[in-house]
Amino acid sequence: MIYAKNHKQGDLFDPWAHLGPKRRRLLDESWAGLFREHILEELPVEALMPYFKDDRGRPTKELYTVMGAVLLQQAHDFTDEETIEEVAFSEQWHYALNITSDSDEATYICPKTLYNVHRLFMDHEIDSAVFNKITDKLAEVFEVDAKKQRLDSQHIKSNMARLGRIGVIAKTIQKFLVNLRRQRRERFDGLDEELVGKYMTQKALGCFSMVKPSESAKTLSEVAQDLFDLAMHFSGDQEVAGMTSFQQLLRVLHEQCHLTESASGEPLDFTLRPAKEVSSDSLQNPSDPDAGYDAHKGQGYQVQVMETYTDEDEPEQKARSLDLITYIEVESASKHDAGALIPAIESTKERGLGPEQVLADSHYGGDDNLAAAAELGVEVVAPAMPGAKKEDRLGLEDFAFSEVGEVLHCPAGHAPACAPRAGKPVKKKTNHQKRRQTVAFDSTRCADCPHAADCPAKPGKKNHRYLRYTDKELRLALRRQIERTPAFKNRYRMRAGVEATMSDLDRLTNIKRLRVRGLPAVRFAATMKATAVNLFRATAVRVARKAQNPAPAGKFSSIFRPVYVFKERFLSFWRESRKILFPALINHQLASQTAS
């Protein structure tokens, strides 16, 4: 049966009166106070309810408590055992989750329950619902202005070993043999004992991680041959072919090797691919098939993060504004950043937190992305990708253009052969088939130009040098000219603030090194940790606002001060006296009953 407490309902007596005013104030000003006041009742427990029965079975654990515990576990980077202890004994967690009873039913969560809830979060993407609901609530409470946002990515690692090509092939073979022995023992017994002994013992498998560089090519050929032989041996066996580990084995074979096939399409032989030809989305470790490879950052995943920001330079004003993470998405490290911009904009717009301006680095600032974002009403402020020209050569951006994109003069100050005059534009020749435009310059002027060797205008017919470019190249050149201006640099400087968010994710929640493997588990952990960063930031902003705007004292505060002091002293006397009075009364009653 489903059990979910109504946390909007108040208590007749304050269950936290025993804490005293000082400890109560510490709780209210911490993340626990914010969580209890604004977040707890907003948790989307309705996303969990369809997976339990409302009319039969034992009652579930209180769903708000379980869902909140899952979030706080990732916020503090706790293990399952540590989470169970915090729910059982931590006063701060009890206050945040509104646990007012000391019974085991209220304060104890067994490991199996925690594991099952984790699986529900991963399998049904409930983590995204939690992130969206809490983020929208914090944006409402703190009146976050989402017009200006910034986007960047962070490389993260799952709990997997870093393997080279030899290690990937050897571990894949070992995983297949282990599963074959478990599921199809008769097929396993028919394999060559030498092959089995090479991969099935832990000592033998460890030898592949200690290969000398001079012997690596030979060892790689040997393990690839074993991989090919196993694939060919079981290729016609339908029962084995359906095993997940065998599918991984075939995947590694095609990613690491070129196959030579017969006329009927059957593989006959193989050759190892050069390392440069192995795709970045190839299998990095059979224990985590979703992980990818990035040439700069290595194996693992990447998380796309978009957050709001303000232009305030004054520390006091900046402390009062909340930089809220509005979008987070986890993907393989092999994915390019360019594909993350439009989904981030669309996702935030659907929730009413869409930006009007996004700051991003050059990977997001492609020409196609800018056009697609403009259709959504969003301006993307990002540097253009560097051109193919060398640093000591001139480019199209070194030419002067008019407001309508006409060439005014070259870097040396020479106007085109048909210079604009009397309000007439430069005469250009457009090749519609190649979608190129051509502007001619007089070769006699270019002969003595010191930039002639480095100029993109090339010699041609009719004693002219021709500058040829496409509309896209013109747009990029104009962007690069704008990037050199102080106005753009002053506007773009706020993008660097997103690095502080990446630091918070790592420092506060340890997102760079997770305890889980697989895309669903990594997505769940990263999304919950981003939600926790929003919670911690909102707590800091609330404290800063209260410090700068303390609650004004009432005009009768001095009159009622003695009443407040009397109340506090009376409560203190009552707490101490009942510790003595009640046991004495109970002992007296027991003595009377015994005497009678």
C-alpha positions in Angstrom: 0.0 0.0 0.0 1.1 3.5 -0.7 2.0 5.7 2.2 2.8 9.4 1.6 2.5 11.9 4.4 0.9 15.3 3.9 3.7 17.6 4.8 1.6 20.8 4.2 -0.4 20.0 7.3 1.0 21.7 10.4 1.5 20.2 13.9 -0.5 21.1 17.0 2.6 21.0 19.1 6.1 21.9 17.7 8.0 18.6 17.4 11.3 20.5 17.4 10.8 22.5 20.6 13.4 20.4 22.4 16.2 21.8 20.2 16.2 25.3 21.8 16.4 28.6 19.9 20.1 28.5 18.9 20.1 25.0 17.4 16.8 25.7 15.8 18.2 28.8 14.2 21.2 26.8 12.8 18.8 24.3 11.3 16.6 27.0 9.7 19.6 28.8 8.2 21.1 25.5 6.8 20.1 23.6 3.7 17.8 21.5 5.9 15.6 24.5 6.7 15.3 25.4 3.0 14.6 21.8 2.1 11.9 21.5 4.7 10.3 24.8 3.9 10.2 24.8 0.1 11.5 21.5 -1.4 10.1 18.6 0.6 6.4 19.1 -0.3 7.4 19.7 -4.0 9.1 16.3 -4.5 7.2 14.4 -7.3 6.2 11.4 -5.3 3.4 10.8 -7.9 6.2 9.6 -10.2 6.8 6.7 -7.8 3.2 5.8 -7.1 2.4 3.9 -10.3 5.0 1.2 -9.3 3.2 0.4 -6.0 -0.2 -1.0 -5.2 -2.7 1.2 -3.4 -5.1 -1.5 -2.3 -2.9 -4.4 -1.3 0.4 -5.3 0.3 2.3 -3.9 3.2 2.6 -0.1 3.4 5.5 1.5 1.6 8.1 3.6 3.4 7.0 7.2 3.5 7.5 8.2 -0.1 8.6 11.8 0.6 11.2 10.5 3.1 12.6 7.9 0.6 12.7 10.3 -2.3 14.3 13.0 -0.2 16.9 10.5 1.2 17.9 9.6 -2.4 18.5 13.2 -3.2 20.4 14.0 -0.1 22.6 10.8 -0.6 23.9 12.2 -3.8 24.1 15.7 -2.4 26.6 14.5 0.3 28.1 11.7 -1.8 27.2 9.1 0.7 27.2 5.3 0.3 24.1 3.3 0.9 25.3 2.4 4.4 26.0 6.0 5.3 22.6 7.1 3.9 20.8 4.5 6.1 22.7 5.8 9.2 21.9 9.4 8.4 18.2 8.7 8.0 18.3 6.7 11.3 20.3 9.1 13.5 20.9 12.5 11.9 18.8 15.3 13.5 19.5 17.5 10.5 18.2 14.9 8.1 15.1 14.4 10.3 14.4 18.1 10.3 14.8 18.3 6.5 12.6 15.3 5.8 10.1 16.3 8.6 10.5 13.0 10.4 8.8 13.7 13.8 8.6 10.1 15.1 11.5 8.1 16.6 10.0 4.7 15.5 11.8 2.3 13.2 9.0 2.7 10.7 9.8 6.4 10.3 13.6 6.4 10.7 14.8 3.2 9.1 15.3 2.3 5.5 16.6 -1.1 4.6 19.3 -1.5 1.9 16.9 -3.4 -0.4 14.3 -0.5 -0.3 17.0 2.0 -1.1 18.3 -0.2 -4.0 14.8 -0.6 -5.4 14.1 3.1 -5.4 17.4 3.7 -7.1 16.4 1.3 -9.9 13.1 3.1 -10.3 14.8 6.4 -10.6 17.2 5.0 -13.3 14.8 3.0 -15.3 12.1 5.6 -15.5 14.2 8.8 -15.4 12.5 10.1 -12.3 15.7 12.0 -11.5 14.8 14.4 -14.3 11.4 15.0 -12.8 13.0 15.7 -9.4 15.5 18.1 -11.0 12.8 20.0 -13.0 10.4 20.3 -10.1 12.9 21.5 -7.6 14.6 23.9 -10.1 11.3 25.4 -11.0 10.4 25.9 -7.4 13.7 27.6 -6.5 13.3 29.8 -9.5 9.9 30.9 -8.3 10.9 31.4 -4.7 14.1 33.4 -5.4 12.6 35.2 -8.4 15.4 34.1 -10.8 15.8 36.0 -14.0 16.4 33.3 -16.7 16.9 35.7 -19.6 20.7 35.4 -19.5 22.3 31.9 -19.2 25.6 30.2 -20.0 26.4 26.7 -21.2 29.4 24.4 -20.8 30.3 20.7 -20.4 32.3 18.8 -17.8 34.1 15.5 -18.2 33.1 12.9 -15.6 34.3 9.3 -15.0 32.3 6.3 -14.0 33.6 3.5 -11.7 35.5 1.6 -14.4 39.1 0.8 -15.1 41.0 2.6 -17.8 41.9 0.0 -20.4 44.0 0.0 -23.6 43.3 -1.9 -26.7 44.8 -5.1 -25.4 42.9 -4.8 -22.1 39.5 -4.1 -23.8 39.8 -7.2 -26.0 41.1 -9.4 -23.1 38.4 -8.3 -20.7 35.7 -8.8 -23.3 36.8 -12.3 -24.0 36.9 -13.1 -20.3 33.5 -11.7 -19.7 32.1 -13.8 -22.5 33.7 -17.0 -21.2 32.5 -16.4 -17.7 28.9 -16.0 -18.9 29.2 -18.9 -21.3 30.3 -21.2 -18.4 27.4 -20.0 -16.3 24.7 -20.2 -19.0 25.9 -22.8 -21.6 28.2 -25.1 -19.7 28.2 -27.8 -22.4 29.5 -25.2 -25.0 32.1 -24.0 -22.5 33.5 -27.5 -21.9 34.1 -27.9 -25.6 36.5 -25.0 -25.8 40.3 -25.4 -26.0 41.8 -25.6 -22.5 44.7 -23.4 -23.4 42.4 -20.6 -24.5 40.3 -20.9 -21.4 43.4 -20.9 -19.1 44.7 -17.8 -20.8 41.6 -15.7 -19.8 39.7 -17.3 -17.0 42.2 -17.0 -14.2 42.8 -13.6 -12.5 46.6 -14.1 -12.6 46.6 -14.9 -16.3 44.4 -12.0 -17.1 46.6 -9.6 -15.1 49.5 -10.4 -17.5 47.8 -8.4 -20.2 48.2 -5.2 -18.1 52.0 -5.8 -17.8 52.9 -6.1 -21.4 56.3 -4.5 -22.4 56.0 -1.8 -25.1 58.2 -3.9 -27.4 55.8 -6.8 -27.2 52.5 -4.9 -27.3 52.0 -5.4 -31.1 52.6 -9.1 -30.8 50.3 -9.5 -27.8 47.6 -7.3 -29.5 47.7 -9.6 -32.6 47.3 -12.7 -30.3 44.3 -11.5 -28.4 42.7 -10.3 -31.6 43.2 -13.7 -33.1 41.5 -15.3 -30.1 38.7 -12.8 -30.4 38.2 -13.7 -34.1 38.3 -17.4 -33.4 35.7 -17.3 -30.7 33.4 -15.1 -32.9 33.7 -17.6 -35.8 33.3 -20.6 -33.5 29.9 -19.5 -32.2 28.7 -17.5 -35.1 26.2 -20.2 -36.1 25.0 -21.0 -32.6 21.7 -19.1 -32.1 21.6 -19.7 -28.3 25.1 -18.2 -27.8 24.5 -15.5 -30.4 21.7 -14.1 -28.2 23.9 -13.5 -25.2 24.8 -9.9 -24.4 28.4 -10.7 -23.8 28.7 -12.3 -27.2 27.2 -9.2 -28.8 29.8 -7.2 -27.0 32.5 -9.6 -28.4 31.2 -9.0 -31.9 31.1 -5.3 -31.3 34.8 -5.2 -30.3 35.7 -7.3 -33.2 34.2 -4.9 -35.7 35.5 -1.8 -33.9 39.1 -3.1 -33.6 39.5 -5.1 -36.8 38.9 -5.0 -40.5 37.2 -8.2 -41.7 37.8 -9.8 -45.0 34.6 -11.5 -46.2 33.8 -14.1 -48.8 31.4 -13.6 -51.7 28.6 -14.9 -49.5 29.4 -12.4 -46.8 31.0 -14.8 -44.4 34.2 -13.4 -42.6 37.4 -15.2 -43.7 40.2 -13.2 -42.0 40.9 -10.0 -40.2 43.5 -7.2 -40.0 43.9 -4.9 -37.0 42.8 -1.4 -37.5 45.4 1.4 -36.9 44.8 3.1 -33.6 43.7 6.3 -35.4 40.9 4.4 -37.2 39.3 3.2 -33.9 36.2 5.3 -33.4 35.8 7.4 -30.3 32.5 5.7 -29.5 34.0 2.3 -29.5 33.8 0.1 -26.4 36.1 1.4 -23.6 35.4 -1.3 -21.0 32.9 -4.2 -21.2 31.8 -3.3 -17.7 30.5 0.1 -18.9 29.5 -0.2 -22.6 28.0 3.3 -22.7 31.2 5.1 -21.9 33.0 6.9 -24.8 36.4 8.5 -25.5 37.4 12.1 -25.8 40.8 12.8 -27.3 41.5 15.6 -24.8 39.9 14.3 -21.6 40.0 10.5 -22.0 37.4 7.9 -21.3 34.1 8.4 -19.6 31.1 10.7 -19.9 30.4 14.4 -20.2 27.7 16.4 -18.5 26.1 19.4 -20.2 25.3 22.2 -17.7 23.4 25.5 -18.4 22.8 28.0 -15.6 21.5 31.5 -15.2 23.8 34.4 -14.3 23.7 38.2 -13.6 25.9 41.0 -14.7 26.3 42.4 -11.2 29.8 43.3 -10.4 29.2 44.4 -6.8 29.9 41.6 -4.4 26.8 42.4 -2.3 24.5 42.4 -5.2 26.0 39.2 -6.6 25.6 37.4 -3.3 21.9 38.2 -3.4 21.3 36.7 -6.8 20.9 33.0 -7.4 22.9 31.4 -10.2 20.5 28.5 -10.9 21.4 25.4 -12.9 18.4 25.1 -15.3 19.5 22.2 -17.6 21.7 19.2 -17.2 22.2 16.3 -19.6 24.6 13.3 -19.4 26.1 11.8 -22.6 29.0 9.8 -23.8 32.4 11.6 -23.9 32.5 10.9 -27.6 29.6 13.3 -28.3 30.5 16.8 -29.6 29.4 19.8 -27.6 27.7 21.3 -30.7 24.7 19.0 -30.4 23.8 20.1 -26.9 22.9 23.8 -27.5 19.5 23.4 -29.1 18.2 20.6 -26.8 19.2 22.8 -23.8 17.3 25.8 -25.1 14.2 23.8 -26.0 14.1 22.0 -22.6 14.3 25.2 -20.6 11.7 26.9 -22.8 9.2 24.1 -22.2 9.5 24.7 -18.4 9.3 28.5 -18.6 13.0 29.1 -17.9 14.1 29.7 -21.5 16.9 32.2 -22.1 17.1 35.1 -24.4 20.9 35.1 -24.5 23.3 32.2 -24.0 27.0 32.5 -23.5 29.1 29.5 -24.7 32.5 28.6 -26.0 33.3 28.2 -29.7 32.3 24.5 -29.8 28.7 25.6 -29.4 29.0 28.6 -31.6 28.8 27.0 -35.0 27.0 28.8 -37.8 24.2 26.3 -37.9 23.6 26.5 -34.1 23.4 30.3 -34.3 20.8 30.1 -37.0 18.7 27.5 -35.2 18.9 29.4 -31.9 17.8 32.6 -33.7 14.7 30.8 -34.9 13.9 30.0 -31.2 14.4 33.7 -30.3 17.7 33.1 -28.5 21.0 35.0 -29.2 24.1 32.9 -28.8 27.2 34.8 -27.8 30.2 32.6 -28.6 33.5 33.0 -30.5 33.7 31.6 -34.0 35.8 28.5 -34.4 39.4 29.4 -35.5 39.9 29.3 -39.3 42.3 27.0 -41.1 44.7 29.9 -41.8 48.1 30.1 -40.1 48.7 32.7 -37.5 51.1 34.7 -39.7 48.7 34.8 -42.6 45.8 37.2 -43.3 42.2 36.1 -43.4 38.9 37.4 -44.6 38.3 39.0 -41.2 41.3 41.3 -41.8 39.4 43.1 -44.6 37.0 46.0 -44.0 33.4 45.5 -44.7 30.4 47.9 -44.9 27.2 47.4 -43.0 25.7 45.4 -45.8 28.7 43.1 -46.1 30.5 44.8 -49.1 34.3 44.9 -49.1 35.6 48.4 -48.5 39.3 47.9 -48.6 42.0 45.2 -47.9 44.3 45.2 -44.9 46.7 47.5 -46.7 44.0 50.1 -47.3 43.5 49.4 -51.0 39.9 49.6 -52.3 38.7 46.9 -54.8 39.0 47.5 -58.5 35.4 48.7 -58.6 35.4 50.8 -55.4 32.1 52.0 -54.0 31.4 55.6 -54.9 28.3 57.8 -55.0 26.5 55.4 -52.7 27.0 52.5 -55.1 28.1 49.1 -53.7 31.2 47.3 -54.7 30.6 45.3 -57.9 30.8 41.6 -57.0 30.7 38.5 -59.2 28.6 35.7 -57.7 29.0 32.1 -58.7 25.6 30.6 -57.8 26.7 27.0 -58.7 29.6 27.1 -56.2 27.8 29.6 -53.9 30.9 31.8 -53.9 31.4 35.6 -54.3 34.4 37.2 -55.9 35.9 40.7 -55.4 38.7 41.9 -57.7 41.7 44.0 -56.7 44.1 45.8 -59.0 47.4 43.8 -59.3 49.5 46.9 -59.9 48.7 48.1 -56.4 49.3 44.6 -54.9 52.7 44.2 -56.5 54.4 46.4 -53.9 52.2 45.5 -51.0 54.1 43.9 -48.0 51.1 41.6 -47.3 51.0 40.2 -50.9 52.5 36.8 -49.9 50.1 36.4 -47.0 47.0 37.8 -48.6 44.0 35.5 -49.4 43.4 37.4 -52.6 45.0 35.3 -55.4 46.3 36.3 -58.8 43.9 35.8 -61.7 43.0 37.0 -65.2 42.8 40.6 -66.5 45.7 41.8 -64.3 43.6 41.4 -61.1 43.8 39.5 -57.8 40.6 37.9 -56.7 39.2 37.5 -53.2 36.7 34.6 -53.2 34.5 33.7 -50.3 31.1 32.1 -49.5 28.3 33.7 -47.5 29.1 31.4 -44.5 32.8 32.5 -44.6 31.6 36.1 -44.7 29.4 35.6 -41.6 32.3 34.0 -39.7 34.7 36.8 -40.7 32.3 39.5 -39.5 31.9 37.6 -36.2 35.7 37.4 -35.8 35.8 41.2 -36.3 33.2 41.7 -33.6 35.1 39.5 -31.3 38.1 41.8 -31.4 36.1 44.7 -30.0 36.1 45.7 -26.3 32.3 45.6 -26.2 32.3 41.9 -27.1 35.0 41.0 -24.6 33.2 42.8 -21.8 30.0 41.0 -22.7 31.6 37.6 -23.1 33.7 37.8 -19.9 30.7 36.5 -17.8 31.0 33.1 -19.5 34.0 32.2 -17.3 31.7 32.1 -14.3 30.4 28.7 -15.4 33.7 27.2 -14.4 32.8 28.0 -10.8 29.7 25.8 -11.2 31.8 23.0 -12.5 34.1 23.4 -9.4 31.0 23.4 -7.1 29.8 20.2 -8.7 33.1 18.5 -8.1 34.0 20.1 -4.7 30.5 19.8 -3.1 29.3 16.5 -4.6 32.3 14.8 -6.2 30.7 14.5 -9.6 33.9 13.9 -11.5 34.4 10.4 -10.0 31.2 8.4 -9.5 30.6 5.1 -7.8 28.4 3.8 -10.6 28.6 2.5 -14.1 26.4 2.7 -17.1 24.6 5.7 -18.7 21.3 5.4 -16.6 23.2 5.2 -13.3 25.6 8.0 -14.3 22.7 10.2 -15.4 20.8 9.6 -12.2 23.8 10.5 -10.0 24.8 13.6 -12.0 21.3 14.9 -12.2 20.8 14.5 -8.4 24.1 16.2 -7.7 23.2 19.2 -9.9 19.9 19.5 -8.0 21.9 19.5 -4.7 24.2 22.3 -6.0 21.0 24.4 -6.6 19.9 23.6 -3.1 23.3 24.6 -1.5 23.4 27.8 -3.6 19.9 28.8 -2.7 20.7 28.3 1.0 23.7 30.6 0.7 21.7 33.3 -1.1 18.9 33.1 1.5 21.4 33.6 4.3 23.0 36.6 2.4 19.6 38.2 1.8 18.7 37.9 5.5 22.0 39.3 6.5 21.6 42.4 4.3 18.0 42.9 5.1 17.4 41.8 8.7 13.8 41.6 9.8 12.8 45.1 11.3 12.1 45.1 15.0 8.5 46.0 15.9 7.7 49.3 17.6 6.4 47.4 20.6 9.4 45.0 20.8 10.9 46.7 23.8 7.6 46.5 25.7 7.2 42.8 25.0 10.8 41.9 25.6 10.2 41.0 29.3 7.3 38.7 28.2 9.6 36.9 25.8 12.3 36.5 28.5 9.7 35.2 31.0 8.5 32.7 28.4 12.0 31.4 27.6 12.9 31.1 31.3 9.6 29.3 32.1 10.1 26.9 29.2 13.6 26.2 30.4 12.4 25.6 34.0 9.6 23.3 32.7 12.0 21.2 30.6 14.4 20.7 33.6 11.6 20.2 36.2 9.8 17.5 34.2 13.0 15.5 34.1 12.8 15.3 37.9 9.1 15.6 38.6 7.7 12.9 36.2 10.0 10.1 37.4 9.3 11.0 41.0 5.5 10.8 40.4 5.9 7.5 38.6 8.0 6.0 41.4 5.5 7.2 43.9 2.6 5.6 42.0 4.5 2.3 41.7 5.3 2.3 45.4 1.6 2.9 46.2 0.5 0.1 44.0 3.0 -2.3 45.6 2.0 -1.3 49.1 -1.7 -1.9 48.4 
